[in-house]
Amino acid sequence: MGSKIYVGGLPYSATEQQLSDLFAVHGSVTSAKIITDKFTGQSRGFGFVEMSSEAEARAAIAALHGAEMGGRTLTVNEARPQEPRGGGRSFGGERSGGGKRDRW
């Protein structure tokens, strides 16, 4: 387990300082980042916290998973690496039906 933690269900009004303060009760916070929409700058309702040790991260996850913040229930667990995304839309070529279309 790493010391990077995923935090979902954040209130859209939450700040990175509030997120850091919430986790600081359980250990030393290295960083706290709320993910925002790249066009509007609005919070997307989730973020990541890095703790200085795995033991502190485990304690924070155990204490805060299912807790409430701003009327929303938090989902707190170990952060996993982002999976590669697909290449986007396919223009032409295959479709879900194997690429063949019936005329009628």
N, CA, C and O atoms as CSV, one atom per row, in Angstrom:
chain,resi,resn,atom,element,x,y,z
A,1,MET,N,N,0.844,-1.185,0.000
A,1,MET,CA,C,0.000,0.000,0.000
A,1,MET,C,C,0.879,1.234,0.000
A,1,MET,O,O,1.874,1.296,0.722
A,2,GLY,N,N,0.514,2.209,-0.805
A,2,GLY,CA,C,1.246,3.462,-0.837
A,2,GLY,C,C,0.646,4.459,0.127
A,2,GLY,O,O,-0.305,4.158,0.848
A,3,SER,N,N,1.212,5.641,0.129
A,3,SER,CA,C,0.697,6.664,1.035
A,3,SER,C,C,-0.181,7.667,0.304
A,3,SER,O,O,-0.549,8.695,0.874
A,4,LYS,N,N,-0.527,7.384,-0.963
A,4,LYS,CA,C,-1.416,8.265,-1.716
A,4,LYS,C,C,-2.847,7.748,-1.590
A,4,LYS,O,O,-3.113,6.563,-1.794
A,5,ILE,N,N,-3.752,8.646,-1.254
A,5,ILE,CA,C,-5.130,8.289,-0.936
A,5,ILE,C,C,-6.093,8.995,-1.878
A,5,ILE,O,O,-5.956,10.191,-2.137
A,6,TYR,N,N,-7.067,8.251,-2.389
A,6,TYR,CA,C,-8.150,8.812,-3.192
A,6,TYR,C,C,-9.276,9.219,-2.249
A,6,TYR,O,O,-9.629,8.472,-1.337
A,7,VAL,N,N,-9.838,10.404,-2.469
A,7,VAL,CA,C,-10.957,10.878,-1.659
A,7,VAL,C,C,-12.074,11.290,-2.604
A,7,VAL,O,O,-11.937,12.266,-3.342
A,8,GLY,N,N,-13.181,10.553,-2.586
A,8,GLY,CA,C,-14.330,10.860,-3.439
A,8,GLY,C,C,-15.499,11.339,-2.603
A,8,GLY,O,O,-15.522,11.164,-1.385
A,9,GLY,N,N,-16.463,11.942,-3.263
A,9,GLY,CA,C,-17.658,12.434,-2.573
A,9,GLY,C,C,-17.442,13.758,-1.878
A,9,GLY,O,O,-18.192,14.112,-0.969
A,10,LEU,N,N,-16.427,14.494,-2.295
A,10,LEU,CA,C,-16.156,15.789,-1.669
A,10,LEU,C,C,-17.235,16.807,-2.040
A,10,LEU,O,O,-17.739,16.792,-3.163
A,11,PRO,N,N,-17.589,17.682,-1.113
A,11,PRO,CA,C,-18.487,18.780,-1.479
A,11,PRO,C,C,-17.782,19.642,-2.533
A,11,PRO,O,O,-16.565,19.816,-2.484
A,12,TYR,N,N,-18.534,20.168,-3.461
A,12,TYR,CA,C,-17.927,20.965,-4.527
A,12,TYR,C,C,-17.324,22.268,-4.003
A,12,TYR,O,O,-16.519,22.903,-4.683
A,13,SER,N,N,-17.713,22.653,-2.811
A,13,SER,CA,C,-17.181,23.884,-2.215
A,13,SER,C,C,-15.921,23.637,-1.381
A,13,SER,O,O,-15.320,24.591,-0.885
A,14,ALA,N,N,-15.516,22.391,-1.221
A,14,ALA,CA,C,-14.349,22.066,-0.388
A,14,ALA,C,C,-13.070,22.653,-0.986
A,14,ALA,O,O,-12.906,22.722,-2.204
A,15,THR,N,N,-12.176,23.071,-0.101
A,15,THR,CA,C,-10.889,23.605,-0.537
A,15,THR,C,C,-9.783,22.602,-0.222
A,15,THR,O,O,-9.971,21.681,0.573
A,16,GLU,N,N,-8.648,22.791,-0.844
A,16,GLU,CA,C,-7.512,21.912,-0.578
A,16,GLU,C,C,-7.047,22.051,0.865
A,16,GLU,O,O,-6.580,21.080,1.461
A,17,GLN,N,N,-7.169,23.244,1.431
A,17,GLN,CA,C,-6.789,23.446,2.830
A,17,GLN,C,C,-7.714,22.653,3.755
A,17,GLN,O,O,-7.248,22.041,4.717
A,18,GLN,N,N,-9.015,22.658,3.473
A,18,GLN,CA,C,-9.956,21.880,4.281
A,18,GLN,C,C,-9.664,20.395,4.180
A,18,GLN,O,O,-9.740,19.671,5.174
A,19,LEU,N,N,-9.332,19.943,2.985
A,19,LEU,CA,C,-8.996,18.538,2.777
A,19,LEU,C,C,-7.747,18.168,3.566
A,19,LEU,O,O,-7.702,17.122,4.214
A,20,SER,N,N,-6.748,19.017,3.510
A,20,SER,CA,C,-5.507,18.790,4.251
A,20,SER,C,C,-5.766,18.759,5.753
A,20,SER,O,O,-5.246,17.894,6.458
A,21,ASP,N,N,-6.560,19.691,6.238
A,21,ASP,CA,C,-6.877,19.755,7.673
A,21,ASP,C,C,-7.633,18.507,8.140
A,21,ASP,O,O,-7.400,18.017,9.245
A,22,LEU,N,N,-8.534,17.996,7.301
A,22,LEU,CA,C,-9.303,16.799,7.638
A,22,LEU,C,C,-8.378,15.605,7.857
A,22,LEU,O,O,-8.584,14.822,8.785
A,23,PHE,N,N,-7.357,15.462,7.007
A,23,PHE,CA,C,-6.445,14.328,7.100
A,23,PHE,C,C,-5.316,14.559,8.102
A,23,PHE,O,O,-4.734,13.592,8.594
A,24,ALA,N,N,-4.996,15.799,8.412
A,24,ALA,CA,C,-3.892,16.104,9.322
A,24,ALA,C,C,-4.130,15.560,10.728
A,24,ALA,O,O,-3.177,15.343,11.476
A,25,VAL,N,N,-5.377,15.341,11.089
A,25,VAL,CA,C,-5.707,14.768,12.392
A,25,VAL,C,C,-5.124,13.358,12.514
A,25,VAL,O,O,-4.859,12.886,13.620
A,26,HIS,N,N,-4.925,12.687,11.371
A,26,HIS,CA,C,-4.487,11.286,11.364
A,26,HIS,C,C,-3.014,11.114,10.999
A,26,HIS,O,O,-2.531,9.985,10.908
A,27,GLY,N,N,-2.300,12.209,10.791
A,27,GLY,CA,C,-0.878,12.118,10.466
A,27,GLY,C,C,-0.411,13.315,9.658
A,27,GLY,O,O,-1.148,14.279,9.453
A,28,SER,N,N,0.811,13.229,9.212
A,28,SER,CA,C,1.434,14.324,8.469
A,28,SER,C,C,1.017,14.269,6.997
A,28,SER,O,O,1.256,13.277,6.309
A,29,VAL,N,N,0.397,15.342,6.532
A,29,VAL,CA,C,-0.059,15.429,5.151
A,29,VAL,C,C,1.049,16.052,4.300
A,29,VAL,O,O,1.504,17.163,4.571
A,30,THR,N,N,1.474,15.323,3.271
A,30,THR,CA,C,2.505,15.817,2.353
A,30,THR,C,C,1.891,16.740,1.312
A,30,THR,O,O,2.456,17.786,0.990
A,31,SER,N,N,0.711,16.345,0.777
A,31,SER,CA,C,0.017,17.192,-0.197
A,31,SER,C,C,-1.458,16.831,-0.220
A,31,SER,O,O,-1.854,15.716,0.119
A,32,ALA,N,N,-2.259,17.806,-0.630
A,32,ALA,CA,C,-3.696,17.603,-0.800
A,32,ALA,C,C,-4.094,18.330,-2.078
A,32,ALA,O,O,-3.807,19.516,-2.241
A,33,LYS,N,N,-4.757,17.614,-2.982
A,33,LYS,CA,C,-5.114,18.190,-4.283
A,33,LYS,C,C,-6.551,17.834,-4.619
A,33,LYS,O,O,-6.923,16.661,-4.609
A,34,ILE,N,N,-7.356,18.841,-4.915
A,34,ILE,CA,C,-8.723,18.631,-5.389
A,34,ILE,C,C,-8.696,18.761,-6.902
A,34,ILE,O,O,-8.160,19.730,-7.439
A,35,ILE,N,N,-9.271,17.791,-7.583
A,35,ILE,CA,C,-9.277,17.775,-9.038
A,35,ILE,C,C,-10.393,18.692,-9.545
A,35,ILE,O,O,-11.531,18.626,-9.080
A,36,THR,N,N,-10.041,19.546,-10.506
A,36,THR,CA,C,-10.998,20.501,-11.051
A,36,THR,C,C,-11.191,20.278,-12.543
A,36,THR,O,O,-10.336,19.704,-13.218
A,37,ASP,N,N,-12.318,20.737,-13.037
A,37,ASP,CA,C,-12.614,20.681,-14.467
A,37,ASP,C,C,-11.668,21.634,-15.190
A,37,ASP,O,O,-11.504,22.781,-14.776
A,38,LYS,N,N,-11.052,21.167,-16.259
A,38,LYS,CA,C,-10.047,21.999,-16.926
A,38,LYS,C,C,-10.647,23.192,-17.664
A,38,LYS,O,O,-9.929,24.145,-17.967
A,39,PHE,N,N,-11.921,23.162,-17.954
A,39,PHE,CA,C,-12.537,24.281,-18.659
A,39,PHE,C,C,-13.177,25.293,-17.712
A,39,PHE,O,O,-13.030,26.500,-17.904
A,40,THR,N,N,-13.889,24.807,-16.685
A,40,THR,CA,C,-14.615,25.710,-15.792
A,40,THR,C,C,-13.863,26.020,-14.504
A,40,THR,O,O,-14.144,27.022,-13.846
A,41,GLY,N,N,-12.909,25.165,-14.141
A,41,GLY,CA,C,-12.192,25.368,-12.887
A,41,GLY,C,C,-12.964,24.901,-11.667
A,41,GLY,O,O,-12.476,25.029,-10.545
A,42,GLN,N,N,-14.169,24.356,-11.865
A,42,GLN,CA,C,-14.995,23.879,-10.756
A,42,GLN,C,C,-14.491,22.518,-10.269
A,42,GLN,O,O,-13.965,21.720,-11.046
A,43,SER,N,N,-14.660,22.277,-8.991
A,43,SER,CA,C,-14.287,20.991,-8.406
A,43,SER,C,C,-15.071,19.868,-9.077
A,43,SER,O,O,-16.238,20.035,-9.431
A,44,ARG,N,N,-14.413,18.723,-9.247
A,44,ARG,CA,C,-15.082,17.551,-9.801
A,44,ARG,C,C,-15.572,16.625,-8.685
A,44,ARG,O,O,-16.127,15.561,-8.963
A,45,GLY,N,N,-15.370,17.025,-7.423
A,45,GLY,CA,C,-15.901,16.254,-6.299
A,45,GLY,C,C,-14.990,15.152,-5.792
A,45,GLY,O,O,-15.413,14.310,-5.000
A,46,PHE,N,N,-13.727,15.151,-6.246
A,46,PHE,CA,C,-12.783,14.176,-5.713
A,46,PHE,C,C,-11.384,14.768,-5.711
A,46,PHE,O,O,-11.109,15.779,-6.356
A,47,GLY,N,N,-10.508,14.104,-4.963
A,47,GLY,CA,C,-9.141,14.594,-4.879
A,47,GLY,C,C,-8.215,13.516,-4.347
A,47,GLY,O,O,-8.605,12.361,-4.178
A,48,PHE,N,N,-6.977,13.922,-4.085
A,48,PHE,CA,C,-5.964,12.994,-3.603
A,48,PHE,C,C,-5.199,13.635,-2.460
A,48,PHE,O,O,-4.942,14.839,-2.457
A,49,VAL,N,N,-4.843,12.812,-1.497
A,49,VAL,CA,C,-4.048,13.250,-0.351
A,49,VAL,C,C,-2.844,12.327,-0.250
A,49,VAL,O,O,-2.976,11.112,-0.392
A,50,GLU,N,N,-1.681,12.894,-0.007
A,50,GLU,CA,C,-0.492,12.083,0.244
A,50,GLU,C,C,-0.091,12.269,1.695
A,50,GLU,O,O,0.034,13.388,2.193
A,51,MET,N,N,0.107,11.136,2.360
A,51,MET,CA,C,0.533,11.134,3.758
A,51,MET,C,C,2.010,10.760,3.797
A,51,MET,O,O,2.530,10.165,2.853
A,52,SER,N,N,2.683,11.110,4.891
A,52,SER,CA,C,4.123,10.872,4.966
A,52,SER,C,C,4.494,9.408,5.186
A,52,SER,O,O,5.633,9.020,4.929
A,53,SER,N,N,3.547,8.584,5.661
A,53,SER,CA,C,3.860,7.164,5.845
A,53,SER,C,C,2.634,6.309,5.521
A,53,SER,O,O,1.499,6.785,5.539
A,54,GLU,N,N,2.896,5.045,5.227
A,54,GLU,CA,C,1.806,4.118,4.937
A,54,GLU,C,C,0.926,3.880,6.155
A,54,GLU,O,O,-0.288,3.722,6.022
A,55,ALA,N,N,1.526,3.853,7.335
A,55,ALA,CA,C,0.749,3.633,8.565
A,55,ALA,C,C,-0.247,4.776,8.779
A,55,ALA,O,O,-1.395,4.542,9.159
A,56,GLU,N,N,0.193,5.996,8.536
A,56,GLU,CA,C,-0.711,7.146,8.677
A,56,GLU,C,C,-1.812,7.088,7.619
A,56,GLU,O,O,-2.967,7.408,7.899
A,57,ALA,N,N,-1.447,6.678,6.401
A,57,ALA,CA,C,-2.445,6.568,5.334
A,57,ALA,C,C,-3.501,5.533,5.696
A,57,ALA,O,O,-4.693,5.773,5.507
A,58,ARG,N,N,-3.075,4.384,6.214
A,58,ARG,CA,C,-4.026,3.333,6.616
A,58,ARG,C,C,-4.952,3.841,7.721
A,58,ARG,O,O,-6.156,3.587,7.692
A,59,ALA,N,N,-4.389,4.558,8.694
A,59,ALA,CA,C,-5.200,5.088,9.799
A,59,ALA,C,C,-6.228,6.097,9.284
A,59,ALA,O,O,-7.375,6.099,9.731
A,60,ALA,N,N,-5.820,6.949,8.353
A,60,ALA,CA,C,-6.738,7.949,7.801
A,60,ALA,C,C,-7.849,7.278,6.999
A,60,ALA,O,O,-9.011,7.674,7.097
A,61,ILE,N,N,-7.501,6.273,6.211
A,61,ILE,CA,C,-8.511,5.561,5.423
A,61,ILE,C,C,-9.522,4.894,6.348
A,61,ILE,O,O,-10.729,4.991,6.129
A,62,ALA,N,N,-9.032,4.224,7.372
A,62,ALA,CA,C,-9.923,3.534,8.313
A,62,ALA,C,C,-10.846,4.513,9.027
A,62,ALA,O,O,-12.019,4.216,9.252
A,63,ALA,N,N,-10.319,5.674,9.380
A,63,ALA,CA,C,-11.104,6.647,10.146
A,63,ALA,C,C,-12.076,7.445,9.278
A,63,ALA,O,O,-13.155,7.806,9.748
A,64,LEU,N,N,-11.721,7.729,8.029
A,64,LEU,CA,C,-12.505,8.675,7.244
A,64,LEU,C,C,-13.399,8.056,6.173
A,64,LEU,O,O,-14.289,8.734,5.659
A,65,HIS,N,N,-13.188,6.788,5.824
A,65,HIS,CA,C,-14.061,6.166,4.827
A,65,HIS,C,C,-15.477,6.089,5.394
A,65,HIS,O,O,-15.695,5.497,6.451
A,66,GLY,N,N,-16.433,6.687,4.691
A,66,GLY,CA,C,-17.820,6.701,5.145
A,66,GLY,C,C,-18.163,7.899,6.012
A,66,GLY,O,O,-19.324,8.083,6.376
A,67,ALA,N,N,-17.170,8.721,6.352
A,67,ALA,CA,C,-17.435,9.923,7.152
A,67,ALA,C,C,-18.155,10.962,6.295
A,67,ALA,O,O,-18.193,10.846,5.070
A,68,GLU,N,N,-18.720,11.969,6.940
A,68,GLU,CA,C,-19.406,13.037,6.222
A,68,GLU,C,C,-18.572,14.298,6.203
A,68,GLU,O,O,-17.868,14.620,7.160
A,69,MET,N,N,-18.668,15.009,5.084
A,69,MET,CA,C,-18.049,16.330,4.950
A,69,MET,C,C,-19.014,17.184,4.146
A,69,MET,O,O,-19.318,16.864,2.996
A,70,GLY,N,N,-19.487,18.240,4.725
A,70,GLY,CA,C,-20.410,19.132,4.023
A,70,GLY,C,C,-21.683,18.447,3.566
A,70,GLY,O,O,-22.233,18.796,2.522
A,71,GLY,N,N,-22.163,17.469,4.342
A,71,GLY,CA,C,-23.397,16.779,3.997
A,71,GLY,C,C,-23.234,15.665,2.977
A,71,GLY,O,O,-24.223,15.072,2.547
A,72,ARG,N,N,-21.996,15.370,2.583
A,72,ARG,CA,C,-21.740,14.295,1.617
A,72,ARG,C,C,-20.907,13.202,2.272
A,72,ARG,O,O,-20.046,13.485,3.105
A,73,THR,N,N,-21.163,11.962,1.895
A,73,THR,CA,C,-20.423,10.824,2.432
A,73,THR,C,C,-19.150,10.625,1.627
A,73,THR,O,O,-19.184,10.536,0.399
A,74,LEU,N,N,-18.024,10.556,2.333
A,74,LEU,CA,C,-16.732,10.413,1.674
A,74,LEU,C,C,-16.416,8.955,1.357
A,74,LEU,O,O,-16.732,8.049,2.127
A,75,THR,N,N,-15.792,8.759,0.217
A,75,THR,CA,C,-15.212,7.474,-0.152
A,75,THR,C,C,-13.709,7.674,-0.070
A,75,THR,O,O,-13.141,8.485,-0.801
A,76,VAL,N,N,-13.071,6.932,0.821
A,76,VAL,CA,C,-11.633,7.113,1.042
A,76,VAL,C,C,-10.963,5.752,0.916
A,76,VAL,O,O,-11.287,4.821,1.655
A,77,ASN,N,N,-10.017,5.638,-0.035
A,77,ASN,CA,C,-9.273,4.398,-0.185
A,77,ASN,C,C,-7.928,4.656,-0.845
A,77,ASN,O,O,-7.624,5.774,-1.261
A,78,GLU,N,N,-7.141,3.612,-0.931
A,78,GLU,CA,C,-5.819,3.741,-1.536
A,78,GLU,C,C,-5.959,4.146,-3.001
A,78,GLU,O,O,-6.774,3.586,-3.733
A,79,ALA,N,N,-5.164,5.115,-3.414
A,79,ALA,CA,C,-5.197,5.550,-4.809
A,79,ALA,C,C,-4.552,4.486,-5.680
A,79,ALA,O,O,-3.512,3.929,-5.328
A,80,ARG,N,N,-5.169,4.210,-6.811
A,80,ARG,CA,C,-4.611,3.267,-7.781
A,80,ARG,C,C,-4.126,4.059,-8.987
A,80,ARG,O,O,-4.634,5.146,-9.261
A,81,PRO,N,N,-3.153,3.526,-9.705
A,81,PRO,CA,C,-2.679,4.231,-10.906
A,81,PRO,C,C,-3.813,4.398,-11.917
A,81,PRO,O,O,-4.674,3.529,-12.052
A,82,GLN,N,N,-3.798,5.527,-12.624
A,82,GLN,CA,C,-4.821,5.769,-13.622
A,82,GLN,C,C,-4.655,4.786,-14.769
A,82,GLN,O,O,-3.554,4.585,-15.280
A,83,GLU,N,N,-5.760,4.183,-15.163
A,83,GLU,CA,C,-5.720,3.237,-16.270
A,83,GLU,C,C,-5.710,4.007,-17.579
A,83,GLU,O,O,-6.322,5.071,-17.682
A,84,PRO,N,N,-5.015,3.475,-18.585
A,84,PRO,CA,C,-4.983,4.170,-19.876
A,84,PRO,C,C,-6.376,4.276,-20.464
A,84,PRO,O,O,-7.184,3.352,-20.372
A,85,ARG,N,N,-6.632,5.398,-21.058
A,85,ARG,CA,C,-7.934,5.614,-21.680
A,85,ARG,C,C,-7.909,5.125,-23.111
A,85,ARG,O,O,-6.849,4.960,-23.715
A,86,GLY,N,N,-9.098,4.896,-23.640
A,86,GLY,CA,C,-9.207,4.485,-25.039
A,86,GLY,C,C,-8.811,5.632,-25.954
A,86,GLY,O,O,-8.662,6.769,-25.503
A,87,GLY,N,N,-8.646,5.346,-27.198
A,87,GLY,CA,C,-8.208,6.347,-28.159
A,87,GLY,C,C,-9.294,7.308,-28.588
A,87,GLY,O,O,-9.083,8.096,-29.510
A,88,GLY,N,N,-10.437,7.269,-27.955
A,88,GLY,CA,C,-11.517,8.167,-28.344
A,88,GLY,C,C,-12.469,7.479,-29.301
A,88,GLY,O,O,-12.568,6.253,-29.340
A,89,ARG,N,N,-13.154,8.282,-30.059
A,89,ARG,CA,C,-14.139,7.739,-30.994
A,89,ARG,C,C,-13.458,7.094,-32.189
A,89,ARG,O,O,-12.350,7.451,-32.591
A,90,SER,N,N,-14.164,6.148,-32.721
A,90,SER,CA,C,-13.723,5.525,-33.957
A,90,SER,C,C,-14.612,6.074,-35.058
A,90,SER,O,O,-15.832,5.920,-35.006
A,91,PHE,N,N,-14.020,6.703,-36.039
A,91,PHE,CA,C,-14.794,7.260,-37.139
A,91,PHE,C,C,-14.748,6.279,-38.294
A,91,PHE,O,O,-13.711,6.083,-38.928
A,92,GLY,N,N,-15.895,5.668,-38.554
A,92,GLY,CA,C,-15.945,4.657,-39.599
A,92,GLY,C,C,-15.443,3.347,-39.052
A,92,GLY,O,O,-15.308,3.194,-37.838
A,93,GLY,N,N,-15.166,2.408,-39.910
A,93,GLY,CA,C,-14.600,1.152,-39.438
A,93,GLY,C,C,-15.605,0.317,-38.693
A,93,GLY,O,O,-16.788,0.293,-39.035
A,94,GLU,N,N,-15.136,-0.363,-37.678
A,94,GLU,CA,C,-15.968,-1.338,-36.984
A,94,GLU,C,C,-17.008,-0.705,-36.077
A,94,GLU,O,O,-16.827,0.381,-35.527
A,95,ARG,N,N,-18.083,-1.424,-35.951
A,95,ARG,CA,C,-19.131,-1.074,-35.002
A,95,ARG,C,C,-19.344,-2.270,-34.102
A,95,ARG,O,O,-18.710,-3.309,-34.284
A,96,SER,N,N,-20.220,-2.134,-33.143
A,96,SER,CA,C,-20.431,-3.222,-32.198
A,96,SER,C,C,-20.945,-4.490,-32.877
A,96,SER,O,O,-20.803,-5.579,-32.320
A,97,GLY,N,N,-21.534,-4.375,-34.057
A,97,GLY,CA,C,-22.055,-5.536,-34.757
A,97,GLY,C,C,-21.026,-6.178,-35.680
A,97,GLY,O,O,-21.398,-6.852,-36.641
A,98,GLY,N,N,-19.751,-5.982,-35.406
A,98,GLY,CA,C,-18.717,-6.579,-36.232
A,98,GLY,C,C,-18.444,-5.791,-37.502
A,98,GLY,O,O,-17.737,-6.270,-38.389
A,99,GLY,N,N,-18.994,-4.592,-37.598
A,99,GLY,CA,C,-18.733,-3.750,-38.748
A,99,GLY,C,C,-19.665,-3.984,-39.909
A,99,GLY,O,O,-19.545,-3.308,-40.931
A,100,LYS,N,N,-20.587,-4.913,-39.791
A,100,LYS,CA,C,-21.511,-5.214,-40.891
A,100,LYS,C,C,-22.889,-4.685,-40.548
A,100,LYS,O,O,-23.349,-4.787,-39.411
A,101,ARG,N,N,-23.529,-4.128,-41.538
A,101,ARG,CA,C,-24.876,-3.607,-41.333
A,101,ARG,C,C,-25.822,-4.289,-42.303
A,101,ARG,O,O,-25.509,-4.458,-43.482
A,102,ASP,N,N,-26.967,-4.674,-41.801
A,102,ASP,CA,C,-27.999,-5.197,-42.691
A,102,ASP,C,C,-28.657,-4.026,-43.414
A,102,ASP,O,O,-28.849,-2.947,-42.854
A,103,ARG,N,N,-28.981,-4.266,-44.626
A,103,ARG,CA,C,-29.569,-3.197,-45.425
A,103,ARG,C,C,-31.019,-2.929,-45.003
A,103,ARG,O,O,-31.481,-1.791,-45.090
A,104,TRP,N,N,-31.729,-3.944,-44.553
A,104,TRP,CA,C,-33.130,-3.775,-44.220
A,104,TRP,C,C,-33.305,-3.879,-42.777
A,104,TRP,O,O,-34.425,-3.764,-42.280
